[in-house]
Every structure is written in C-alpha cells, then in structure tokens.
Amino acid sequence: MLRTIVVSVLTMILILGTPVTPDLGVETMVTEFSSKTGCNNVSVVVYDNGEFSYYGDSEGLYQIGSMTKSFTGLAVQKLINEGKLSGDDKVSDLIPGFKAFYESSEAEITVDDLLKQRSGYTNSETDYPSATEDMTLQEWAESISGKELKTKPGEEYAYSNVNYNLLGVIIENVTGISYREYIEENLLMPYGLYSTSVGVPSDSNRIVEGSRLGFRNTFEYKVPVREGSIPAGYFYSDAKDIGNWMKAWIENTDEDMDYVIGELENEGDYYAGWERFEDDVIGHSGGTPNYSSRMVFSRSKGIGVCVLTNLNVASTTDSLCNSVFAEVSGKRSSGLICDVWTVFDIIFTSVSVLGIVVLILALGMKKKGLLIACGSFFTLAEILILVLFPIIFGAGIKDIALTWAPWSFLAGILILAADVMILWIKLVVVKVNEGRAKTG
C-alpha cells in the first residue's frame, strides 16, 4: 500500500508538470521521448489494418520484459486446448513436492489462478526471490515451495512474476521437454518469429545493449539473464518479429489466441499475459533493469502499436506507446509521463551534489550546534531511505541500489553515509579540542 501511494504521488506530480503533446506525429513523439529520457535506442512498430510502419531500428534485438508472459500464457493455453492440461489442475499435482501456505494452512493454487495472477503471490523480491544465476527453473520452484501466500488463491489479483515462472515449470513437466524447446517448436517456428529468442539470442551482434540512468545521462548496462526467470520476462525480439506477433493477435488467426481474448471480457481482466483496458484495447508492458517495452492493440480497430527501448523507464515507454496508438486511432495524445526512476535520478543527482558540498564544508565546521543539526538531518535522511525504499519497492536495498535504481541513487546514499560519518567524527573532534582548550 505504501509503495502504491508513493509511486502514485510521484507520478501525479510529474503528470501535472508535463505538458500535453498535441498530435505531433510518431517520429516527433519518438524524438521527444529520447530527449526527455536520454534513451538512445527506441524502436516502434505500428500495424494499421494490414500495413506495417517502423520507426527506429526494426532489426535490433531488445529484451521484451514481461511481454514474454503472452508467449508463456499462449503455450499453456495450447496445452489446455489439447487436453494435456486443465485450468483447474492444481500446481501441487503438476510440480511434485510443491507446496504453498495461506494463514499457515496448506493452500491449493490452480493453473487458472496463475494465468489470471490470482495465486496469492506478489511481486515482492523480499518475500519471493527470483532465481539466482545458477538456478534452473525446477530449482527455483523448489526454492519458493512452502512460502506463505499474501492472499487466498483465486480471490485477489496481484501481479507477480512468480506465477508465470511456475507456468514455465508446468510446461516442462507436462511436455517432458525444456521450456525453451517447447516455445521454439510450438510458438516461435510456427508463427515465423525467427528473430525472437528464449533468453539471450545467439546472434549477439544484433542485440541492442541495455542501459541505465545516472546523473541525467545513460550508461551501457548488462544484466545476466537467469534461466529460472525467463518465462516471466526475458525473451528477446525485434520490431519486425514483435509486429508479426501483434498482427497474429489482431487478425485472430489462431483458436488458442481467440480463447485467450475471450477470457478478457471486462476492463481490468488479466489472462495469459494480457490485460484488457478501456475501449476494447488489450496490451501488456515489460520492464527489466535495462529495458522497457509495451504493446497495445485493438481487434475491432485493426490497429496495434509496440514500443521497444533499451532503458528502464517503463512509465514513459507506456505513455509513448499509448500516445502513438491514440495518434494512429485518430485521437488526441495525452503526452509523455515521466518515469519514477527519472524522478529519482533528478532527486539523487541533486542529493549527490549537495552531499559533496556538505562533505567539503564539514571539514571546516567548528560550531557544535551546526554539526549536530546537520548530522541529525543527514542521519535521519539516510535511515528513512534505507528503511522506506525496501518497503515501497518490495525489494532489498542492495537490489534497488545495485540493480534497478539509477546510478545516482547508489552514489547518493553512499555520499550521505560519508556525510553522516564525517559530521559526527568532526563533532567529536571539536568537543575533544574544546576539552583540551579548557584543561590547558
């Protein structure tokens, strides 16, 4: 709840401070996006009633983040329609030895609960850690078996990568082959998605390397892809392939796809890696530490848009995709929203500069009152950051600082820590000198 409130407040502040962009045209929107975010690689594909338009590099390979879930979801749906799996099947039956608990009692999660994000798991890394680099999917499943759920399965929606990684394990157990093999043989090849890969592609020359914010700039940033996290968010694809994937969903060429869309009856419904929005629009976003993406489409309008970027600015990427979709649909664009990480980069760049200034000034401070006031302020600020941020983002401070947040965040908290140390040490030195002066 606290995380939702804080992120919402920051987002609203920036929405109110961001001017509306009136009907600029797609190329201008992309240019504005790059200017505001510092992102140096943006690829957009637009599908408009049989015609494709591309902006940026159409063959560069990006991580597509949680848009991966639509592949995992469709793979499970195919198994259901083939009679090899049922939405009512229990996870504990499909993954031998797997258990989950709710209010200390064993709870049963179904395949349908996973597909609809209603299992009781959340996206908290603190409660449900992602796989480590050396873990397989099966080993990761064993590592979270027996954990306590936040809500009773089937009752409340809570977005979680856990659900789709568990679906990846189920695909392996039901088919008897690896998740990668099943996806390649039953989705990528049949749909002609020859540039899309399950995890890191073999053609590394085409990869658009991810980047990370820091001090109002972007820096190349590589994050290892972990096998145990791939089904929820670590495919790579390019604008051409992802456009063909979008076209398949729009043109209703597959009964399995049609079944998935049929489950998205009302605004807010989630099923098999897709969410339904207003005006019959369906879509999904993706965000990893070094990429962000979004796809939205409307079957009734015959229109779809996907944006791929190599920077973790999910909210701004979402707003770009929505704005392009509005433009193509003949509606007014609402403009770009500034992402929360951009806000943090602005804040902690300022904090870093201020902290360095205080460090320099602290060396010359001799007034005890001023040292106590500054030391208390910076100590409180550091404590609040170290305590509140893990609560807000559902992850340890180490993961936030070293993986997700801009480099300026890490620099800021380290400089604050140095300020705290120097200010209190200087206070002790001043007191000792005063004492010596009195006794002398």
matplotlib code that plots the C-alpha trace (Angstrom):
import matplotlib.pyplot as plt

x = [0.0, 2.8, 4.6, 1.5, 0.8, 4.4, 4.7, 1.2, 2.1, 5.3, 3.6, 0.8, 3.3, 5.0, 1.8, 0.7, 4.1, 4.2, 2.7, 0.2, 1.7, -0.9, -0.9, 2.8, 3.2, 5.0, 8.6, 8.3, 6.9, 9.9, 12.3, 10.6, 10.8, 14.6, 15.1, 13.2, 14.6, 18.1, 17.3, 19.4, 17.6, 13.8, 12.1, 8.4, 6.2, 2.7, 0.2, -2.8, -5.3, -2.8, 0.1, 3.3, 5.2, 8.6, 10.4, 14.0, 15.9, 13.5, 16.0, 17.8, 17.1, 15.7, 14.7, 10.9, 10.4, 7.0, 5.6, 7.2, 4.2, 2.0, 4.2, 4.1, 0.4, -0.4, 1.8, -0.2, -3.5, -2.4, -1.8, -5.2, -7.0, -5.1, -6.4, -2.9, -3.7, -6.7, -7.2, -8.5, -5.4, -3.5, 0.1, 0.9, -0.1, 1.9, 5.0, 5.8, 6.5, 5.5, 3.5, 2.1, 0.5, -2.1, -2.5, -0.2, -2.5, -1.6, -3.4, -4.1, -3.2, -4.7, -3.3, -6.2, -5.0, -1.6, -2.9, -5.1, -2.5, -4.7, -2.4, -1.7, 1.9, 3.1, 6.0, 7.9, 11.5, 11.8, 9.1, 9.6, 13.1, 13.9, 16.2, 19.9, 22.2, 23.0, 19.3, 17.3, 13.5, 12.9, 15.5, 13.9, 10.5, 11.9, 13.3, 9.9, 8.0, 6.4, 6.3, 3.3, 0.9, -0.3, -4.0, -6.1, -5.6, -8.3, -9.6, -7.5, -5.5, -1.8, 0.7, 3.6, 6.4, 6.2, 3.0, 4.5, 7.8, 5.7, 3.8, 7.2, 7.9, 4.5, 5.1, 8.3, 6.7, 3.6, 5.5, 8.7, 10.9, 12.5, 10.6, 12.9, 12.4, 8.6, 8.3, 10.6, 8.9, 5.3, 5.3, 8.4, 8.8, 5.0, 4.4, 7.6, 9.2, 12.8, 14.5, 12.7, 14.7, 14.0, 16.7, 19.9, 20.0, 22.9, 23.3, 24.8, 25.7, 22.1, 21.5, 20.7, 22.6, 20.5, 21.3, 20.9, 20.2, 22.6, 23.3, 20.9, 22.7, 22.5, 25.2, 25.5, 24.3, 24.4, 22.3, 22.7, 19.6, 18.7, 17.2, 14.8, 13.3, 12.9, 9.2, 8.1, 10.2, 13.4, 12.7, 14.5, 12.8, 12.9, 10.3, 9.6, 9.0, 7.0, 5.0, 4.1, 3.2, 0.9, -0.6, -1.5, -3.3, -5.2, -6.2, -7.5, -5.6, -5.4, -8.2, -5.9, -5.4, -9.1, -9.8, -7.3, -9.0, -12.4, -11.3, -10.7, -14.3, -14.1, -11.8, -9.1, -9.3, -5.9, -5.4, -2.4, -0.1, -2.6, -4.7, -7.9, -8.1, -10.8, -12.3, -11.6, -7.8, -5.6, -2.0, 0.9, 4.1, 7.6, 10.3, 13.7, 16.6, 17.9, 14.9, 11.3, 8.6, 4.8, 2.3, -1.3, -3.8, -7.5, -9.0, -12.1, -10.0, -7.4, -4.6, -1.6, 1.5, 4.6, 7.5, 10.9, 13.5, 16.9, 16.3, 14.2, 11.7, 8.5, 6.0, 7.4, 7.6, 4.0, 2.9, 4.8, 3.1, -0.3, 0.3, 1.3, -1.8, -4.0, -2.4, -3.0, -6.5, -7.3, -7.5, -5.7, -2.4, -2.1, 1.7, 4.6, 4.7, 8.0, 9.0, 9.6, 13.3, 13.8, 12.4, 14.8, 17.7, 16.9, 16.5, 19.6, 21.8, 20.9, 21.5, 24.9, 25.9, 24.6, 26.3, 29.7, 29.3, 28.4, 31.4, 33.7, 32.0, 32.0, 35.8, 35.8, 32.8, 33.6, 30.2, 28.8, 25.2, 25.6, 27.4, 24.6, 21.9, 23.5, 24.5, 21.0, 19.3, 21.6, 21.4, 17.6, 17.6, 19.8, 17.7, 14.5, 15.9, 17.3, 14.1, 11.3, 12.7, 12.7, 9.1, 8.0, 9.6, 9.3, 13.0, 16.2, 18.1, 21.0, 18.8, 17.4, 20.8, 22.8, 20.3, 17.2, 17.6, 19.8, 23.5, 22.8, 20.8, 23.7, 26.1, 23.6, 23.2, 27.0, 27.7, 25.0, 26.6, 30.0, 28.4, 26.9, 30.3, 32.3, 29.8, 29.7, 33.5, 34.0, 31.7, 33.8, 37.0, 35.5, 34.4, 37.9, 39.6, 37.3, 38.1, 41.8, 41.5, 39.7, 42.1, 45.1]
y = [0.0, 2.5, 1.7, 2.3, 5.6, 6.9, 5.9, 7.3, 10.6, 10.9, 10.0, 12.5, 15.3, 14.6, 14.3, 17.7, 19.1, 17.5, 19.5, 17.7, 16.9, 17.6, 15.4, 15.6, 12.6, 9.3, 10.4, 13.6, 11.6, 9.2, 12.2, 13.8, 10.5, 10.2, 13.8, 13.5, 10.1, 10.1, 6.8, 6.3, 3.4, 3.3, 1.1, 1.4, -0.8, 0.3, -2.1, -0.4, -2.7, -4.7, -2.2, -2.0, 1.1, 1.0, 3.8, 3.3, 0.1, -2.6, -5.5, -4.6, -7.2, -5.9, -7.7, -7.5, -7.9, -9.0, -9.1, -12.5, -13.6, -13.6, -16.4, -18.4, -17.9, -19.0, -22.0, -23.1, -22.3, -24.6, -27.4, -26.8, -26.9, -30.0, -31.7, -32.1, -29.6, -28.1, -24.7, -26.5, -28.6, -28.0, -26.7, -29.2, -32.1, -30.7, -29.8, -32.8, -31.7, -28.1, -26.5, -23.1, -21.9, -19.3, -18.3, -21.3, -23.8, -25.6, -23.9, -25.2, -23.0, -23.8, -23.2, -20.7, -18.8, -18.5, -17.4, -14.7, -13.5, -14.6, -17.1, -15.2, -14.4, -10.8, -9.3, -8.7, -9.9, -9.9, -12.5, -14.4, -14.0, -14.5, -17.3, -16.9, -17.1, -20.8, -22.0, -23.9, -23.4, -26.5, -25.5, -22.1, -23.7, -25.8, -22.6, -20.9, -24.0, -23.8, -20.0, -18.1, -16.5, -12.9, -13.7, -16.8, -18.3, -17.4, -14.4, -11.3, -10.0, -9.3, -9.1, -11.5, -12.9, -16.0, -17.1, -17.2, -18.8, -21.5, -21.9, -22.4, -25.2, -26.7, -26.6, -28.6, -31.2, -31.7, -31.9, -33.6, -31.2, -27.9, -24.7, -23.3, -26.3, -26.2, -22.5, -22.7, -25.7, -24.7, -20.9, -19.3, -21.5, -21.9, -18.2, -17.3, -15.5, -16.4, -13.4, -14.0, -16.0, -17.6, -15.9, -14.4, -14.8, -16.5, -13.6, -11.2, -8.6, -7.7, -7.1, -3.5, -3.4, -2.2, 1.0, 2.6, 6.1, 8.1, 11.7, 12.8, 10.5, 6.9, 4.2, 0.8, -1.7, -5.5, -7.7, -11.5, -13.4, -16.1, -19.3, -19.5, -16.1, -16.4, -17.4, -14.3, -11.7, -12.4, -13.1, -11.0, -9.8, -7.1, -4.8, -6.9, -10.1, -8.4, -6.7, -10.1, -11.4, -8.5, -9.0, -12.6, -11.5, -8.7, -10.8, -13.7, -16.4, -18.9, -20.6, -20.6, -16.9, -16.4, -18.3, -16.1, -12.9, -14.4, -14.5, -10.8, -9.7, -6.7, -3.7, -4.8, -8.5, -10.3, -13.6, -15.5, -12.5, -9.9, -7.2, -5.5, -1.7, 0.7, 0.9, -2.7, -2.2, -5.2, -5.0, -5.5, -3.7, -5.0, -3.7, -5.2, -3.3, -2.2, -2.3, -1.3, -2.1, -2.0, -3.4, -2.4, -3.4, -3.4, -6.2, -4.1, -1.2, -3.4, -1.3, -2.2, -0.5, -1.8, 0.2, -1.3, 0.7, -0.1, 1.9, 1.1, 4.0, 1.9, 4.7, 6.9, 4.0, 3.1, 6.7, 6.8, 3.6, 4.9, 8.2, 6.6, 4.3, 7.4, 9.1, 6.2, 5.8, 9.5, 10.6, 13.2, 12.1, 12.8, 13.2, 11.6, 10.7, 11.0, 7.7, 7.2, 6.3, 9.5, 11.4, 9.5, 10.3, 14.0, 13.8, 11.8, 13.7, 16.7, 14.8, 13.7, 17.2, 18.6, 15.8, 16.5, 20.2, 19.3, 17.0, 19.9, 22.3, 19.8, 19.8, 23.5, 23.4, 24.2, 25.0, 22.1, 23.2, 23.3, 19.9, 18.3, 19.8, 18.7, 15.3, 14.6, 15.7, 13.6, 10.6, 10.8, 11.1, 8.0, 5.9, 6.9, 5.9, 2.6, 1.7, 3.0, 2.2, -1.6, -1.3, 0.9, -1.3, -4.7, -5.5, -5.3, -2.1, -3.9, -5.0, -1.5, 0.3, -2.2, -3.4, -1.3, 2.4, 4.9, 5.0, 8.4, 6.6, 4.4, 7.4, 9.5, 7.0, 6.4, 10.2, 10.6, 7.9, 9.7, 12.9, 11.3, 9.7, 12.9, 15.2, 13.0, 12.5, 16.2, 16.9, 14.5, 16.2, 19.7, 18.5, 17.0, 20.2, 22.3, 20.0, 20.3, 24.1, 24.2, 22.0, 23.7]
z = [0.0, 0.9, -2.3, -4.3, -2.6, -3.0, -6.7, -7.4, -5.8, -7.7, -11.0, -10.4, -9.7, -13.0, -15.0, -13.7, -14.6, -18.1, -20.9, -23.2, -26.6, -29.3, -32.4, -33.1, -35.4, -34.5, -35.4, -33.3, -30.4, -30.5, -30.7, -27.7, -25.8, -26.4, -25.4, -22.2, -21.1, -22.6, -24.1, -27.2, -28.8, -29.5, -32.0, -32.8, -35.0, -36.0, -37.5, -39.1, -40.9, -42.8, -43.1, -41.0, -40.3, -38.5, -36.6, -35.5, -35.9, -36.9, -36.7, -33.4, -30.6, -27.3, -24.2, -24.2, -20.4, -19.2, -22.7, -22.6, -20.5, -23.5, -25.0, -21.8, -21.5, -25.0, -24.6, -21.5, -23.4, -26.2, -23.7, -22.2, -25.5, -26.5, -23.3, -21.8, -19.0, -17.3, -15.8, -12.7, -12.3, -9.1, -9.1, -6.3, -8.7, -11.6, -9.7, -7.4, -3.9, -4.4, -1.6, -0.7, 2.5, 3.4, 7.1, 8.0, 6.3, 3.0, 0.1, -3.4, -6.4, -9.8, -13.3, -13.8, -10.7, -12.2, -15.6, -14.0, -11.5, -8.6, -6.9, -3.7, -4.7, -5.1, -7.0, -3.7, -4.2, -0.4, 0.0, -3.2, -4.5, -8.2, -9.4, -8.9, -11.9, -11.3, -10.8, -13.3, -13.5, -11.4, -8.8, -8.5, -8.0, -5.1, -3.6, -3.2, -2.3, 1.2, 1.3, 2.8, 0.3, 0.8, -0.1, -0.5, -4.0, -6.5, -4.7, -5.3, -8.3, -7.6, -10.4, -9.8, -12.0, -9.7, -11.5, -15.0, -13.9, -12.3, -15.6, -17.2, -14.8, -15.5, -19.3, -18.8, -16.5, -18.8, -22.1, -20.9, -22.8, -21.7, -21.7, -24.4, -26.7, -26.3, -27.0, -30.0, -31.6, -30.8, -31.0, -32.5, -35.5, -36.4, -36.2, -38.2, -35.3, -36.4, -34.7, -31.3, -28.7, -25.4, -23.4, -24.9, -28.7, -30.4, -32.8, -30.3, -32.9, -33.3, -29.6, -28.6, -25.3, -22.3, -20.5, -17.0, -15.9, -13.8, -13.3, -16.1, -18.6, -19.6, -19.4, -21.1, -18.6, -18.9, -16.6, -16.8, -17.9, -15.4, -16.7, -13.8, -14.7, -18.4, -18.7, -16.9, -18.7, -20.6, -24.3, -26.9, -30.1, -32.8, -34.1, -37.2, -35.2, -32.5, -35.2, -36.7, -33.2, -32.7, -36.2, -35.3, -32.2, -34.1, -37.1, -35.0, -36.9, -34.1, -32.0, -28.9, -29.3, -29.7, -26.5, -24.6, -25.9, -24.9, -21.3, -21.3, -21.1, -18.9, -18.4, -15.9, -16.7, -16.9, -18.6, -20.2, -20.3, -21.5, -19.8, -21.1, -21.0, -21.9, -25.5, -26.3, -26.1, -25.0, -24.1, -21.8, -20.6, -20.0, -17.8, -16.8, -15.1, -18.5, -20.9, -21.1, -23.7, -24.3, -26.8, -27.2, -29.9, -30.8, -32.8, -33.6, -35.0, -36.6, -35.0, -32.9, -31.6, -29.9, -28.4, -27.6, -25.7, -24.1, -20.9, -17.8, -18.0, -18.0, -17.4, -20.1, -22.5, -21.7, -22.4, -25.7, -26.8, -25.7, -27.4, -30.7, -30.5, -30.0, -32.9, -35.2, -33.9, -34.7, -31.1, -29.1, -27.4, -23.7, -23.9, -22.1, -18.4, -16.6, -15.1, -11.3, -12.0, -13.9, -10.8, -8.6, -10.9, -10.7, -6.9, -6.1, -8.6, -6.5, -3.3, -4.5, -5.4, -2.1, -0.2, -1.7, -0.8, 2.8, 3.0, 2.0, 4.3, 7.2, 7.3, 8.2, 10.6, 14.3, 15.8, 17.7, 17.2, 13.4, 13.4, 15.5, 13.3, 10.0, 11.5, 12.7, 9.4, 7.2, 9.6, 9.6, 5.7, 5.4, 7.8, 6.0, 2.6, 3.9, 5.7, 3.4, 0.0, 0.6, 1.8, -1.1, -3.8, -2.2, -2.6, -0.6, -0.6, -2.3, -5.2, -5.5, -5.4, -7.5, -10.0, -10.5, -9.4, -11.3, -10.5, -8.9, -6.2, -5.2, -5.2, -3.2, -0.4, -0.2, -0.1, 2.5, 4.6, 4.2, 5.3, 8.4, 9.3, 8.8, 10.6, 13.7, 13.7, 13.3, 16.3, 18.4, 17.3, 18.1, 21.6, 22.2, 21.1, 23.4, 26.3, 25.8, 25.5, 28.8, 30.6, 29.0]

ax = plt.figure().add_subplot(projection="3d")
ax.plot(x, y, z, "-o")
ax.set_aspect("equal")
plt.show()
